[in-house]
Amino acid sequence: MTKHDIGVVGAGRVGAVLAAAFRAAGHDVVAAAGESDASRGRIEALLPGVRAGKPTEVARSCDLLLLTVPDDMLGNVVTMLAASGAIGEGQLVVHTSGRHGLAVLEPAREVGARTVAMHPAMTFTGTEVDLPRLSGCVFGVTALAADRDLAESLVADLGGRAMWVPEDRRTLYHAGLAHGANHLVTLVAEAMEILSAAGAEDPAATLRPLLTAALDNSLAEGDAALTGPIVRGDVETVRAHVADLVANAPQTLPSYVAMAHATLDRAVTDGRLLPIRASSMLRVLAAAEAHLPTVLAAGLRPSSTGEAPR
């Protein structure tokens, strides 16, 4: 293993954890930059003894620069570091953005740096809890052919597996992850709100076995794992769902209707729901959509009747 002196710019949830993992793998983390109190706290907790400095100081102190700043800041940070002379010939510059590939690192390449995009397909807490989760984690990697072996070795040092993502597919790759993970959090949070409105004392415990099974089944079987009233064509059950959501959890109605539409489309496409039944379901969803402006205009307050339009 080639040992690197690593500097990290952006000691957020991802940066501090990856730097700590590199350190555990035998690399030296020589400096870290983080402006917020939370970032400084992560440096102290996860990277004890590592010097904190300004981004330019960090970049000049290392041969592997890890850029873990937010997507929208990345271009400006790279441009600033390259223009200031903080990035130099032969230096390795790695960013962890899911959206961006190598193009955003072009200012660094122009001054002679080698560049790699290396995004962990994982959600982070920014604590030591994340470290064992890196084992087996897939990293979406984009690199020039000459740098592929190097990129793969870095991923291996973190305990991960490289997935090669073409430059022009980075945003699509990231959209898939965001849709699956971020929107899942929103969906689960709304499901817990609905169960709380139904009187569940511990909605998380109620959902956990169901969601675990649904996730495992869908990852293994795709659409074949679909169950529930949409797939069965239980039109009146869906109508009743909409009415009760309007009355008791109206903030969840827009996403319920949107996901019901998507589920209906998939059930029809794979032949599990007859078109005539699907037409009835569509009418219920269309009525719910017509009701949305009233619900939203009321500030997402429960309606007085709790009845969905028929």
C-alpha positions as CSV (number, residue, x, y, z in Angstrom):
1,M,0.0,0.0,0.0
2,T,1.3,3.5,-0.9
3,K,1.0,5.6,2.2
4,H,-0.4,9.1,1.7
5,D,-0.2,12.4,3.7
6,I,-3.9,13.3,3.6
7,G,-5.5,16.7,4.0
8,V,-9.2,17.1,4.2
9,V,-11.1,20.3,3.3
10,G,-14.6,20.1,4.6
11,A,-14.7,18.2,7.9
12,G,-18.4,17.5,7.7
13,R,-20.1,14.2,8.3
14,V,-18.5,12.5,5.3
15,G,-15.0,14.1,5.4
16,A,-14.2,13.5,9.0
17,V,-15.3,9.9,8.8
18,L,-13.5,9.1,5.6
19,A,-10.3,10.7,6.9
20,A,-10.6,8.7,10.1
21,A,-11.0,5.5,8.0
22,F,-7.9,6.4,5.9
23,R,-6.0,7.0,9.1
24,A,-7.1,3.6,10.4
25,A,-5.9,2.0,7.2
26,G,-2.4,3.4,7.7
27,H,-2.4,6.7,6.0
28,D,-1.3,10.0,7.8
29,V,-4.0,12.6,8.1
30,V,-1.9,15.7,8.4
31,A,-4.5,18.6,8.5
32,A,-8.2,19.3,8.2
33,A,-10.2,22.4,7.5
34,G,-13.7,23.0,9.0
35,E,-15.2,26.3,9.8
36,S,-18.3,25.4,11.9
37,D,-18.3,24.3,15.5
38,A,-19.7,21.0,14.4
39,S,-16.8,20.4,12.0
40,R,-14.2,21.4,14.6
41,G,-15.9,19.0,17.0
42,R,-15.7,16.2,14.5
43,I,-12.0,16.8,14.0
44,E,-11.4,16.6,17.7
45,A,-13.5,13.4,18.1
46,L,-12.6,11.5,15.0
47,L,-9.1,12.9,14.2
48,P,-7.5,13.6,17.5
49,G,-4.1,15.3,17.2
50,V,-4.8,16.4,13.6
51,R,-4.0,20.1,13.0
52,A,-6.8,22.3,11.9
53,G,-6.1,24.9,9.3
54,K,-7.4,27.1,6.5
55,P,-8.2,25.3,3.2
56,T,-5.1,26.6,1.5
57,E,-2.8,25.6,4.3
58,V,-4.4,22.1,4.3
59,A,-4.0,21.7,0.6
60,R,-0.3,22.7,0.7
61,S,0.5,20.2,3.5
62,C,-0.6,17.0,1.8
63,D,-0.1,14.8,-1.3
64,L,-3.7,13.6,-1.3
65,L,-6.3,16.3,-0.9
66,L,-9.7,15.1,0.0
67,L,-12.4,17.6,-0.8
68,T,-15.7,16.9,1.0
69,V,-17.5,20.2,0.7
70,P,-21.1,20.5,-0.5
71,D,-21.8,20.0,-4.2
72,D,-22.6,23.6,-4.9
73,M,-19.4,24.8,-3.3
74,L,-17.0,22.3,-4.9
75,G,-16.3,24.2,-8.1
76,N,-15.4,27.4,-6.3
77,V,-13.2,25.6,-3.8
78,V,-11.2,23.8,-6.5
79,T,-10.8,27.0,-8.5
80,M,-9.7,29.0,-5.5
81,L,-7.2,26.4,-4.3
82,A,-5.7,26.0,-7.8
83,A,-5.5,29.7,-8.4
84,S,-3.7,30.3,-5.1
85,G,-1.1,27.7,-5.9
86,A,-2.2,25.5,-3.0
87,I,-2.6,22.5,-5.5
88,G,0.5,21.5,-7.3
89,E,2.0,19.1,-9.8
90,G,1.6,15.4,-9.1
91,Q,-0.8,16.0,-6.2
92,L,-3.8,13.7,-6.0
93,V,-7.1,15.6,-5.6
94,V,-10.2,13.5,-4.7
95,H,-13.7,14.7,-4.2
96,T,-16.7,12.8,-2.7
97,S,-19.6,14.5,-4.5
98,G,-22.1,12.2,-6.0
99,R,-23.3,14.6,-8.6
100,H,-19.9,15.7,-9.9
101,G,-17.3,13.8,-11.9
102,L,-13.9,15.0,-13.1
103,A,-15.0,18.2,-14.9
104,V,-15.4,20.1,-11.6
105,L,-11.7,19.2,-10.9
106,E,-10.4,20.6,-14.2
107,P,-8.7,23.6,-12.5
108,A,-6.7,21.2,-10.4
109,R,-5.8,19.0,-13.4
110,E,-4.7,22.1,-15.3
111,V,-2.0,22.7,-12.7
112,G,-0.8,19.2,-12.9
113,A,-2.8,17.3,-10.3
114,R,-4.3,13.9,-10.7
115,T,-8.0,13.8,-10.1
116,V,-10.6,11.3,-8.9
117,A,-14.3,11.4,-8.1
118,M,-15.1,9.0,-5.3
119,H,-18.6,9.0,-3.8
120,P,-19.7,6.7,-1.0
121,A,-23.2,5.3,-1.5
122,M,-23.9,5.6,2.2
123,T,-25.6,8.0,4.6
124,F,-23.4,9.4,7.4
125,T,-24.0,10.6,11.0
126,G,-20.5,12.1,11.2
127,T,-19.6,9.9,14.2
128,E,-17.6,6.7,14.8
129,V,-20.8,4.7,14.2
130,D,-20.2,5.2,10.5
131,L,-16.8,3.6,10.4
132,P,-17.8,-0.1,10.3
133,R,-20.6,0.8,7.8
134,L,-17.9,1.5,5.2
135,S,-17.1,-2.2,5.0
136,G,-18.6,-3.3,1.7
137,C,-19.9,0.1,0.9
138,V,-20.1,0.9,-2.8
139,F,-18.2,4.0,-4.0
140,G,-19.3,5.6,-7.3
141,V,-15.9,6.3,-8.9
142,T,-14.9,8.3,-12.0
143,A,-11.3,8.4,-13.0
144,L,-9.0,8.5,-16.0
145,A,-7.8,5.2,-17.2
146,A,-4.3,5.9,-15.9
147,D,-5.7,6.6,-12.4
148,R,-8.1,3.6,-12.1
149,D,-5.8,1.4,-10.1
150,L,-5.0,4.2,-7.7
151,A,-8.7,5.0,-7.2
152,E,-9.5,1.3,-6.7
153,S,-6.8,1.0,-4.1
154,L,-8.1,4.0,-2.2
155,V,-11.6,2.5,-2.1
156,A,-10.2,-0.8,-0.9
157,D,-8.3,1.0,1.9
158,L,-11.7,2.2,3.1
159,G,-13.1,-1.3,3.0
160,G,-15.4,-0.4,0.0
161,R,-16.1,-1.6,-3.5
162,A,-15.6,0.5,-6.6
163,M,-18.5,1.1,-9.1
164,W,-17.3,2.8,-12.2
165,V,-19.5,5.7,-13.2
166,P,-19.0,7.4,-16.6
167,E,-18.6,11.2,-16.4
168,D,-21.9,11.8,-18.2
169,R,-23.8,9.6,-15.9
170,R,-22.8,11.0,-12.5
171,T,-25.9,13.1,-12.0
172,L,-28.1,10.2,-12.9
173,Y,-26.2,7.9,-10.5
174,H,-26.7,10.5,-7.7
175,A,-30.4,10.9,-8.5
176,G,-30.9,7.2,-8.1
177,L,-29.3,7.3,-4.7
178,A,-31.1,10.4,-3.5
179,H,-34.5,9.1,-4.7
180,G,-33.9,5.8,-2.9
181,A,-32.4,7.1,0.3
182,N,-33.5,10.7,0.9
183,H,-37.0,10.2,-0.3
184,L,-37.2,7.0,1.7
185,V,-36.6,9.0,4.9
186,T,-39.4,11.4,4.0
187,L,-41.7,8.5,3.2
188,V,-40.9,6.7,6.5
189,A,-41.3,9.9,8.5
190,E,-44.7,10.5,7.0
191,A,-45.8,6.9,7.6
192,M,-44.9,7.4,11.3
193,E,-46.9,10.6,11.4
194,I,-49.9,8.7,10.0
195,L,-49.5,5.9,12.6
196,S,-49.2,8.4,15.4
197,A,-52.4,10.0,14.3
198,A,-53.9,6.5,14.4
199,G,-52.8,6.2,18.0
200,A,-49.6,4.1,17.7
201,E,-47.5,4.7,20.8
202,D,-44.3,3.5,19.0
203,P,-44.8,3.9,15.3
204,A,-41.2,3.1,14.6
205,A,-41.5,-0.3,16.2
206,T,-44.7,-0.9,14.3
207,L,-43.1,-0.2,11.0
208,R,-39.7,-1.7,11.5
209,P,-40.5,-5.4,10.7
210,L,-42.8,-4.4,7.8
211,L,-40.3,-2.0,6.3
212,T,-37.3,-4.3,6.7
213,A,-39.2,-7.1,4.9
214,A,-40.4,-4.8,2.2
215,L,-36.9,-3.4,1.6
216,D,-35.3,-6.8,1.4
217,N,-38.0,-8.1,-0.9
218,S,-37.9,-5.1,-3.2
219,L,-34.1,-5.2,-3.5
220,A,-34.3,-8.9,-4.3
221,E,-37.4,-9.0,-6.5
222,G,-38.2,-5.5,-7.7
223,D,-41.8,-4.9,-8.7
224,A,-42.7,-8.5,-7.8
225,A,-42.4,-7.5,-4.2
226,L,-45.4,-5.1,-4.4
227,T,-48.3,-5.9,-2.1
228,G,-51.2,-3.9,-0.8
229,P,-54.5,-2.3,-1.9
230,I,-53.2,-0.8,-5.2
231,V,-51.9,-4.1,-6.5
232,R,-55.0,-5.9,-5.3
233,G,-57.3,-3.3,-6.9
234,D,-59.0,-2.5,-3.7
235,V,-60.5,0.8,-4.8
236,E,-62.7,1.5,-1.8
237,T,-59.8,0.9,0.5
238,V,-57.7,3.5,-1.2
239,R,-60.7,5.9,-1.2
240,A,-61.0,5.4,2.5
241,H,-57.2,6.0,3.0
242,V,-57.5,9.3,1.2
243,A,-60.5,10.4,3.3
244,D,-58.8,9.6,6.6
245,L,-55.5,11.3,5.5
246,V,-57.4,14.4,4.6
247,A,-59.0,14.4,8.1
248,N,-56.0,13.4,10.2
249,A,-52.7,13.7,8.4
250,P,-53.3,16.0,5.4
251,Q,-49.6,16.9,5.1
252,T,-49.0,13.4,3.9
253,L,-51.7,13.4,1.2
254,P,-49.6,14.8,-1.7
255,S,-46.9,12.1,-1.4
256,Y,-49.5,9.4,-0.8
257,V,-51.2,10.3,-4.1
258,A,-48.0,10.6,-6.0
259,M,-46.7,7.2,-4.8
260,A,-50.1,5.6,-5.4
261,H,-49.9,6.8,-9.0
262,A,-46.4,5.4,-9.4
263,T,-47.4,2.1,-7.8
264,L,-50.5,1.8,-10.0
265,D,-48.4,2.4,-13.2
266,R,-46.0,-0.4,-12.2
267,A,-48.8,-2.8,-11.3
268,V,-50.5,-2.2,-14.6
269,T,-47.3,-2.6,-16.6
270,D,-46.4,-5.9,-15.1
271,G,-49.9,-7.2,-15.6
272,R,-50.9,-7.6,-12.0
273,L,-53.8,-5.2,-12.2
274,L,-56.5,-5.3,-14.9
275,P,-57.0,-2.1,-16.9
276,I,-60.7,-1.8,-15.8
277,R,-59.7,-1.9,-12.2
278,A,-56.9,0.5,-12.8
279,S,-59.4,3.0,-14.3
280,S,-61.5,2.9,-11.2
281,M,-58.3,3.5,-9.1
282,L,-57.3,6.4,-11.3
283,R,-60.7,8.1,-10.7
284,V,-60.2,7.9,-7.0
285,L,-56.7,9.4,-7.3
286,A,-57.9,12.1,-9.6
287,A,-60.5,13.1,-7.1
288,A,-57.9,13.2,-4.4
289,E,-55.7,15.4,-6.5
290,A,-58.6,17.7,-7.1
291,H,-59.0,17.9,-3.3
292,L,-55.3,18.9,-2.8
293,P,-55.6,22.6,-3.4
294,T,-58.3,22.9,-0.7
295,V,-56.2,20.9,1.8
296,L,-53.0,23.0,1.0
297,A,-54.9,26.3,1.1
298,A,-56.1,25.4,4.6
299,G,-52.5,25.2,5.7
300,L,-52.6,21.4,5.8
301,R,-55.1,21.5,8.7
302,P,-57.5,18.6,9.0
303,S,-60.8,19.1,7.2
304,S,-64.0,19.2,9.2
305,T,-65.7,16.3,7.5
306,G,-62.7,14.1,6.6
307,E,-64.5,13.0,3.4
308,A,-62.6,12.6,0.2
309,P,-64.5,13.6,-3.0
310,R,-66.0,10.7,-4.9
